[in-house]
Amino acid sequence: MILARSLILMAIAFLTGCSITGSKQPPMKTVAHVDLPRFMGAWYVIGTIPWFVERDNVGTMDIYRMRPDGKIDITYVFHKKELSAKREEMHAVGTVVDKQSNARWGVQFLWPFQAPYLVIDLAPDYSTTVIGHPSRDLIWIMARKPSMPESDYQKILSDVAKHGYDTKRIVKVPQSAKSL
């Protein structure tokens, strides 16, 4: 019972945007604009500060699809511990909350809570992106391919440090092109 209560409280903290560490940082800046149709599709998670349901997941990716009602279907794909393990999925719905930039979303895994989803970096060619969380306790460095040059990864780490992230907490995610 105590474990279940702890998991629920952690989920609520994540979903409502409360900081787990109590950090008092300035609001996180997002990119100026996201072209939503161009952003849709598959994104491999290259690096992350995982939240509890992501621990031990490998071959992770997000797949985004626009819905006719303007919301975004999100499929989180993963394998537990080994790339050869069975592919599993979780589903969520994204709602753009800043229609001017399209860079701030609310993502709902569990009704009625929406987690803040902030596009804090996006390559001009839409080959890489970084999704942040106001607490700086969660981050997702993603790419259209299952790997990225180490120099690009290090540049992204340098950039997210300027957003207030402790880059020592970011872990690389083992990937395979077979996740799709």
N, C-alpha and C positions, 0 to 999 in steps of 0.2 A: 504494500500500500504506500509506503514512504517513497519507494522508487517511482511508482506511477505518479504520485503527486509531484515529485521532483521533475520528472520528464514533462509533465503538463506545465509546470511553472516555467521551465526553460523554454518550452515551445511558445508560451505566451510572451515571454520576454523577447524572443526572436521576432515573432510575428507582429508585435506592436511597436518594435523599433527601440525598445528600452535597451540600454547598455548593460551587458552582463558584468563588465568590469567597472562601471561607474564613471567612465571617461567623460570629461567636460571639454570636448573639442568644438571648434566652430562648425557650422553646417557644412556638409560636404558639397563641393561644386560638381556639377554634372557637365557633360559635353553640351555644346550650344544647340545641336539638333541631331535627331536620329530619324533617318528615312526608314519608316517601319517596314514597308514591303522589302526593302533591301536587307534589313536586319533579320528577317524571317529565315528559317532554315536551321541547319544543324551547326552547333558550336561545341567543340571538344573542350573540356575543362583541363587546362594545362597546369594551373596552380590554384590553391585554395587555402583558406582557413576553414576547415570543415565544421559544420554544425553537427550535432550528435547523430542525426540520421545518415550523414555522409561518411562517418568514420569507417575505415576499412573498405570503402568503395573504390574501385578502379575502373578504367575504361568509361569514365563518366562523361556525359554530354547533355546539353539542353537542346531540345528541338522546339522551335517556335513556329506556330501557324496562326495567321490572322483568321478571325471568325467574321461572319457577315455582320454581327452586332458590334464590331469594332474591338472586341476583347481579343485576347491572345491565348490560345491553348498552348500550354507548356508541358512537354514530356521530358522528364528527367530519366535518363537511361544510365544504368550502372551494372557492374558485376561485383559480387562480394568477394573481397580479398584476392582473387585471381582472375586474370583476363579470360581464362578458360572456363570460369564459372558461368552458370546460366545467366542470360541477360534478364534484368529486372527493370521495372519502370514505376515511376510515381508521376502523378498528374496534378497540375495546378492550372489556375486561370490568372492571367495578367490583365490589369486594367491600367491604361495610361492615365496618370493623374495630372500630368503637366502637358496639356495638348499643344502648347506653344513649342516646346522643345522635344517632346516625346521621350525624354530621357529619365523621367521619374514615373515609376509604375508602382502599383500595389499588386502583390502576388498572393493569391489565396490558395493555400494547401488545405486549410481547415477552416470551415465556416464558423464564425463570421469574421475571423481575423485576416488582415492583409499585412503582409511583410513588405517593408520598403525595399525597392529594387531601383538602384541608381546607376545609370550608365555614366561612369566617371572617365572612361577613356574609350575611344573608338578610332581605329585606323581609317584614314581617308578612303581606302579601298575596301573597307569592311572585312578585312582579313583577321583582325584581332579586336577584342573588346575587353574591358574590365568592368565588372559589376560590383558596386560597393554597397555597404550597409552603414547607416548613420553611426552605429556604435563602434565601427572599425574593428569589430570582433569577427566579421565575416567578409570574405572577398572571393570572387571568382575571376581568374584570368583565363580567357577563352580564345580559341582560334578556330578557323574553318578547317584546319588540318590537324591531325593527331599529334603534331609536334611543331615546334618553332625554333629558329636559330637561338642559341644560348645568348648571343649578344642582344637580340630583341627582348628576350625574357628578362635579362638583367636591366635593360632600359626601362621596362615596365615596372620592375621592382623599385628602381630609383624614383620613378614618377609616383608610384602609390605611397612611397615613404613621405612624399610632399603632401599627401592627403592625410597624413597622420597615422598610417599603418605601421605596425611593428613587423617588418618584413621577415624577421626570424621565425615568425609563426606560420608563414606561408609555406605549404608543402607542395611538391610536384606530384601530379597524379599520373601513375602509369597508364599509358594509352595504347590503343590498337585501332587500326582503320576498320577492324571488323565489328566495332561497336554498333555501327549502323545496321 
